Amino acid sequence: MTDTRTPAALGQNDSVPLPRVFGIPFMIADMERACADLLIPALCDGEVSVGVTIDVRHLAPTRVGAEIISTATYTGQDSALSWFDVQSTDTTGKIGEGRIAGAIVRQDTLLAKADART
């Protein structure tokens, strides 16, 4: 884990310094990537997986330089959502855990909807 994955890298506020430890936005991104990796076999041409619902707890700080591993376990389908239990660990143990729901969507449709919002 590098300095670029800390709250401090996101920018400082004069009144509230941000720490140089692993940041929760990056942990969630790693967890979402682990979920997306599990959905790769289900994707058709032009499809991508996206995170829809996230319920994650950051349990412990991790210093710059530590190795972090995020994993996902598929737990089932609910309508169009695939649900996953996720966790992140460093060399001393669990640093985060939770659940993420993802959906498979057409990338062109996703981008068209994003463009329509601008």
C-alpha positions in Angstrom: 0.0 0.0 0.0 1.4 3.4 -1.0 0.9 7.0 0.0 -1.5 7.4 -2.9 -4.1 5.2 -1.1 -4.4 7.3 2.0 -6.8 10.0 3.1 -3.9 12.4 3.1 -3.5 11.8 -0.6 -7.0 13.0 -1.2 -6.1 16.5 0.0 -5.6 18.3 3.2 -7.8 20.7 5.0 -6.0 23.3 7.1 -8.1 22.6 10.1 -8.4 18.8 9.8 -5.2 16.9 8.8 -5.9 13.6 7.2 -3.9 10.5 8.2 -1.3 8.5 6.2 -3.0 5.1 6.6 -5.0 3.0 4.2 -8.2 4.9 3.3 -11.7 3.4 3.3 -12.4 4.6 -0.3 -9.5 2.5 -1.5 -10.5 -0.5 0.6 -14.0 -0.4 -0.9 -12.6 -0.1 -4.4 -10.5 -3.2 -3.8 -13.5 -5.1 -2.5 -15.6 -4.0 -5.4 -12.8 -5.2 -7.8 -12.8 -8.6 -6.0 -16.6 -8.8 -6.6 -16.3 -7.8 -10.3 -13.6 -10.4 -10.8 -16.0 -13.1 -9.6 -18.6 -11.9 -12.2 -16.3 -12.0 -15.2 -17.5 -15.5 -16.3 -21.1 -14.2 -16.3 -20.4 -11.2 -18.6 -21.4 -11.1 -22.2 -19.8 -8.9 -24.8 -20.4 -5.2 -24.0 -21.3 -5.9 -20.3 -19.6 -4.7 -17.1 -20.4 -5.2 -13.5 -21.1 -2.3 -11.2 -21.4 -1.9 -7.5 -24.9 -1.0 -6.4 -25.1 -1.4 -2.6 -22.2 -1.2 -0.1 -22.3 -2.0 3.6 -18.7 -2.0 4.8 -16.9 -1.4 8.1 -13.3 -0.3 8.3 -12.0 -2.2 11.4 -8.3 -1.3 11.8 -5.7 1.1 10.4 -3.0 -0.1 8.1 0.3 1.7 7.6 1.9 2.7 4.3 3.9 -0.1 2.9 1.8 -3.0 4.2 0.4 -5.7 2.0 -3.4 -5.6 1.7 -5.6 -8.4 0.3 -9.3 -8.0 -0.5 -11.5 -10.9 -1.2 -15.1 -11.5 -2.1 -17.4 -14.6 -1.7 -20.5 -14.9 -3.8 -23.5 -15.5 -1.5 -26.4 -15.4 -3.9 -28.7 -13.7 -6.3 -31.6 -11.4 -5.5 -33.4 -10.3 -8.6 -30.7 -8.6 -10.8 -28.3 -8.2 -7.9 -25.4 -10.5 -7.1 -24.5 -10.4 -3.4 -21.0 -10.9 -1.9 -19.4 -11.1 1.5 -16.2 -9.1 1.4 -13.2 -8.6 3.6 -9.8 -7.0 3.5 -6.8 -8.1 5.5 -3.2 -7.0 6.1 -0.4 -9.1 7.5 -1.8 -8.8 11.0 -5.4 -9.7 10.3 -8.8 -8.4 9.2 -9.0 -4.6 8.6 -12.4 -4.5 6.9 -15.5 -6.5 6.2 -19.0 -6.2 4.9 -21.4 -6.9 2.0 -21.6 -5.6 -1.6 -24.3 -6.1 -4.2 -23.3 -5.8 -7.8 -25.2 -5.8 -11.1 -24.3 -6.7 -14.6 -25.2 -3.9 -17.1 -24.5 -3.0 -20.7 -21.6 -0.6 -20.7 -23.1 1.5 -23.6 -26.4 1.9 -21.7 -24.5 2.8 -18.5 -22.5 5.5 -20.3 -25.6 6.8 -22.1 -27.4 7.2 -18.8 -24.3 9.0 -17.3 -24.2 11.3 -20.3 -27.9 12.1 -20.0 -27.2 13.4 -16.5 -24.8 16.1 -17.6 
